[in-house]
Every structure is written in structure tokens, then in C-alpha cells.
Amino acid sequence: MDTVSMNLAMDVVDVSRWQFGITTVYHFILVPLTIGLAPMIAVMQTVWHVTGNEQWLRATKFFGKLFLINFALGVATGIVQEFQFGMNWSEYSRFVADVFGAPLALEGLVAFFLESTFIGLWIFGWDRLPKRVHLACIWLVAIGVNASAYFIIAANSWMQHPVGVTWDNERNRPAMNDFWAVITNNTTLAAFPHVVAGALLTAATFVAGIGCWWMARNIWRAKQLEKANATSVDAAADSDDTVDIPDTVSPSQVSATPEQLRDDARTLWRPVTRFGLWLTMFAGVALFITGDFQAQIMFKQQPMKMAAAESLCESETGAGFSVLSIGRQNNCANIDHVIVIPNMLSFLADHRFDTRLQGVEELQAQYAQEFNKPDQNFAPNLFVTYWSFRAMITWAAGSALLAIAGLWFTRKKRVVESRRFGLFALWMLPTPFLANSSGWIFTEMGRQPWVVAPNWVDRLDPLRISMLVNDGVSNHTAGMVWVSLITLTLLYGVLGVIWFALQRRYIIEGPSARSDDSGDGDDSPDVDAPEQLSFAY
């Protein structure tokens, strides 16, 4: 291949990687909220079903509306993901076809059909289905979205640690001979609870942050109305213009009395917020435990990824954990570790302080010899891997901070009254989304230059059952991929604006008035309930 052709090929690889990375990060912003919010809504509806407390029904419908917006746009952005395998990564798709077919088929035939069918029944079944059947629908949706996540993670984990296959000489690719081994890959069993914990952290922070803001907002509006001695809805609305109340406030909120506003803060928003805050704490602990377990597995299965995550260039016994390093961090010759916790990295690897860990340079030499590719760089981008790992941890701290402060402000039956804390809670909403995205960037970028990493632990014929990124790309021109990259980026950008606008609109609008949700508790369907159709949309 001449120099021009080689440069063109590299351009195609780079642009294809950018396209897949951009669309995946866009899509994955929505995924954790869907996975985590579905079971939270199911719990809210269950509490209403058991207690008959109307406030939990209002919370169910309010957050259910936000869930539906997120679910719909998540489906729209996710469609492109699987098409990209065939469009830009056809060689990779051919290579993994016998393995990926099973988990992805199950994700579509079992999980996606389960969630999509029962979410439709849940949306349109209010007052049409018996209450128990309707409640079962949202639980089946929650099971479906988490089952979908499991099958996707099983497929991704095979790329991180291929198992359950043999080499097919006739078709020149791996062939699955043990389906159970593929879907119970220890990488899957470690990654799935970590992903679910991250999703619960995202959804719980989302619920708690909105709840804190609404509590503070209700108390502040009640004080304003009391201060102004409002005598009519019009007078209250006029006073809102001077105190920065959004125009999209629902009529029920505009006409509410100070007593009703305070009662909502105490009986609606405080219980829901406390539910979110405690779940945030639980998810944070679960993330710590599952992350520790996953890290120990990755140190064994992908030592280069973990060495890059610490910019550990030289092998060390009792290696320290780098809190901060400076320099050109994609160049081992120019990295200065400024803050290091002695022996901590070795402890994270296997809970021993004196473990010897291989560095990037030793692993590079080992890979080059094993694969007889002396010119191939087997190290991922050190800068991206190092900082995405730290970004994941740092952003997750935002949820922890909100949980600790929120539980303090709502202790002993108190409600949040500080508008500043309400705004702070809103500002914390993006942090778990950013933490999840940073974690996936670390996971995928740390695997480079492999699209299917070699299995060094089980020695599963790593010379053949592995694939470099450069070998998986389709035979397209760079210009063709650039067109699709720009088109999809702009399209996803528009969808992102729509998602934010819809979420903002309905968060500000708030839950429906109590009279809209009241009922006699009869299980018989009410086919003349037009408000349920408005909820569906």
C-alpha cells in the first residue's frame, strides 16, 4: 500500500471512530436515566397502590412523563448504534457475527419487546386496566430496560474479554460454542451491577434534585403570597412577574394557596426527595463496591488499560495511586506525578500493598513480541484514559454532595426552604450523567487499540481471537464517513435540544393538581378520562 492510501485508510479509521464515539456518548447520556428511573417510578406507583396516598400517584405521573420523554429520545438515538456496526465497521461485524448474534437478538426479541409492549399498556392503561395489572406493567418495563442493559453489556464484555468461542478455520473467525459462558462472562457479571448502580445514582439524583428545587420553590412562593396578602389568582400572578416565576407554571400552581403550597412541599416533595436522596447514598456505596470488584478484574484481563489509567509507565512493586500528574500525558517520557498515594494502586489491584504491576512500557514490549508487531502502539491514549477515569470519580462526587446536604436539610420532618440550595440541587443534576459518560469513555478508550481485546487470562488463542481497530473498519472513503459524521452529529444535537427543552418545560410545569388525579380507587376502567391521553403525550 502506498503512502497516500495508508493516510486515507487512517483517516477512515479515525473518522469512523469519532462518529461511533460521538453518537454513543449522545445516546448514553439518556440510557442511565431510563435504566434507573423505571424501577423508581414502579416503586412510587407501588407505594400509591398500597397506601392509597394520592401524592405518590401525582409523583408517579410527574416523573413518568419525564421518563417517557427520555425513553422516546433514547430509542431514537439508539437506533443508529447497531446500524453503524454494518455501515462503518463491516469487517468487525463479520468477525464477531457468530457471537454478537445471540445476545443482541435476545436484547431485541426479549428485552426491547417486553419494555416497549408494556410501556404502551402503562401509558394508555390509566383508568382502563385494573390497578394491579397496570402496576404490573411498569414493573415489567423496569425489568425489560434492565434486561436490555444486561444483554448489551454481555456483548460489550465479550469485546473486553472474549470467552465461549473456538476458532472456525473455514470462515476464518471465532464461532460461539458455549452460549452460557458468553452471557455469564465474569466481565459481564462485574460490569452489569456497576452500570445499574450508576444508573440508579443518575435517576436518584434526578429525582432528588428536582424534589429539592420544588420544595424550596413552593416554600418561597408561599412566603411571597403571604407577604403580599394575595387576594386573587391574578394578584398572585402579577406578583410572580417581579419575583422571577416562569411563565410555564401550571394553573394549579398559580392558583394554589400558601397552605396548599406548603402542604405539597411537606407531603409530596419531601417524601419523594428523601426516597431519591437515600437511593443516591445506596447507589454510591454500590458503585464503590462494584467498581472495586471490576477494577480487580480489569487489572488481570486488561493490564494495559489500568496502567494507562494511572500513567504507570514503569513497572513497580507497591505502585502508588496517582491523584494528580502533569506533563504531556500521552508521552511516558514527560509525565510528572505530583500527588501520589503510596502503594494504593497495588492495593486496588488485588487488595495487597506489595503487588507488582506492569507498566505501559513493559506491556508494550510484551504485546509487540507476542503479536510480532514491533511497529504497533498497543497503549491507549494516556491523556484520555487517565483523565476520564478521574472525571468519572469527580463528577460522581456531585451526587454524594447533594445526598448528604439534602438529607441534612430534610432531617426531622423539615423541608428545604433555601432557594439557593434548590438551585444548587438543579446544578448537581448533570453530574451523574457526566460521570457515567466519563466511565464509558474510559472503558472504551482504555481498550484501544483493540476492538476485541485478547484474552490473556484464559489464553483463548489470543493471536486469532482478537482484532485491532484498524482491521475492523469498512472499506469506505473518508469523505463518505465525514458526511455521515456531520449529519448525525447535527441531528443528535437537535434531538439533544428537544430533550432538554421538553424536560425543562415539564419539570417547571410540575405535577397535576390533586383534583386531576383523584378517584374512588375502583379498579374498573374509565374510558372517558381524556386527561390520561394528555399525560401520554
VENRANOR-V407373 format. One record per residue. RES is the residue in one letter. BURIAL is b if it has 9 or more other C-alpha atoms within 8 Angstrom, else e. Layout:
BEGIN
RES|BURIAL  RES|BURIAL
END
This chain:
BEGIN
M|e  D|e  T|e  V|e  S|e  M|b  N|e  L|b  A|b  M|b  D|b  V|b  V|b  D|e  V|b  S|b  R|e  W|b  Q|b  F|b  G|e  I|b  T|b  T|b  V|b  Y|b  H|b  F|b  I|b  L|b  V|b  P|b  L|b  T|b  I|b  G|b  L|b  A|b  P|b  M|b  I|b  A|b  V|e  M|b  Q|b  T|b  V|b  W|b  H|b  V|e  T|e  G|e  N|e  E|b  Q|b  W|b  L|b  R|b  A|b  T|b  K|b  F|b  F|b  G|b  K|b  L|b  F|b  L|e  I|b  N|b  F|b  A|e  L|b  G|b  V|e  A|e  T|b  G|b  I|e  V|b  Q|b  E|e  F|e  Q|b  F|b  G|b  M|e  N|b  W|b  S|b  E|b  Y|b  S|b  R|e  F|b  V|b  A|e  D|b  V|b  F|b  G|e  A|b  P|b  L|b  A|b  L|b  E|b  G|b  L|e  V|b  A|b  F|b  F|b  L|b  E|b  S|b  T|e  F|b  I|b  G|b  L|b  W|b  I|b  F|b  G|b  W|b  D|b  R|b  L|b  P|b  K|b  R|e  V|e  H|b  L|b  A|e  C|b  I|b  W|b  L|b  V|b  A|b  I|b  G|b  V|b  N|b  A|b  S|b  A|b  Y|b  F|b  I|b  I|b  A|b  A|b  N|e  S|b  W|b  M|b  Q|b  H|b  P|b  V|b  G|b  V|b  T|e  W|b  D|b  N|e  E|e  R|e  N|e  R|b  P|b  A|b  M|b  N|e  D|e  F|b  W|e  A|b  V|b  I|b  T|b  N|b  N|e  T|b  T|b  L|b  A|b  A|b  F|b  P|b  H|b  V|b  V|b  A|b  G|b  A|b  L|b  L|b  T|b  A|b  A|b  T|b  F|b  V|b  A|b  G|b  I|b  G|b  C|b  W|b  W|b  M|b  A|b  R|b  N|b  I|b  W|b  R|b  A|b  K|b  Q|e  L|b  E|b  K|e  A|e  N|e  A|b  T|e  S|e  V|b  D|e  A|b  A|b  A|b  D|e  S|b  D|b  D|e  T|e  V|e  D|e  I|e  P|e  D|e  T|e  V|b  S|b  P|e  S|e  Q|b  V|b  S|e  A|e  T|e  P|b  E|e  Q|e  L|b  R|b  D|b  D|b  A|b  R|b  T|b  L|b  W|b  R|b  P|b  V|b  T|b  R|b  F|b  G|b  L|b  W|b  L|b  T|b  M|b  F|e  A|b  G|b  V|e  A|b  L|b  F|e  I|e  T|b  G|b  D|b  F|b  Q|b  A|b  Q|b  I|b  M|b  F|b  K|e  Q|b  Q|b  P|b  M|b  K|b  M|b  A|b  A|b  A|b  E|b  S|b  L|b  C|b  E|b  S|b  E|b  T|b  G|b  A|b  G|b  F|b  S|b  V|b  L|e  S|b  I|b  G|e  R|e  Q|b  N|e  N|e  C|e  A|e  N|e  I|b  D|e  H|b  V|b  I|e  V|b  I|b  P|b  N|b  M|b  L|b  S|b  F|b  L|b  A|b  D|e  H|e  R|b  F|b  D|b  T|b  R|b  L|b  Q|b  G|b  V|b  E|b  E|b  L|b  Q|b  A|e  Q|e  Y|b  A|b  Q|b  E|e  F|e  N|e  K|e  P|e  D|e  Q|e  N|e  F|b  A|b  P|b  N|b  L|b  F|b  V|b  T|b  Y|b  W|b  S|b  F|b  R|e  A|b  M|b  I|b  T|b  W|b  A|b  A|b  G|b  S|b  A|b  L|e  L|b  A|b  I|b  A|e  G|b  L|b  W|e  F|b  T|b  R|e  K|e  K|e  R|e  V|b  V|b  E|b  S|e  R|b  R|e  F|b  G|b  L|b  F|e  A|b  L|b  W|e  M|b  L|b  P|e  T|b  P|b  F|b  L|b  A|b  N|b  S|b  S|b  G|b  W|e  I|b  F|b  T|e  E|e  M|b  G|b  R|b  Q|b  P|b  W|b  V|b  V|b  A|b  P|b  N|b  W|e  V|e  D|e  R|e  L|b  D|e  P|b  L|e  R|e  I|b  S|b  M|b  L|b  V|b  N|e  D|e  G|b  V|b  S|b  N|e  H|e  T|e  A|b  G|e  M|e  V|b  W|b  V|e  S|b  L|b  I|e  T|e  L|b  T|b  L|e  L|e  Y|b  G|e  V|e  L|b  G|b  V|e  I|e  W|b  F|e  A|e  L|b  Q|b  R|e  R|b  Y|b  I|b  I|b  E|b  G|b  P|e  S|b  A|e  R|b  S|e  D|e  D|b  S|e  G|e  D|e  G|e  D|e  D|e  S|e  P|b  D|e  V|e  D|e  A|e  P|e  E|e  Q|b  L|b  S|e  F|b  A|e  Y|e
END
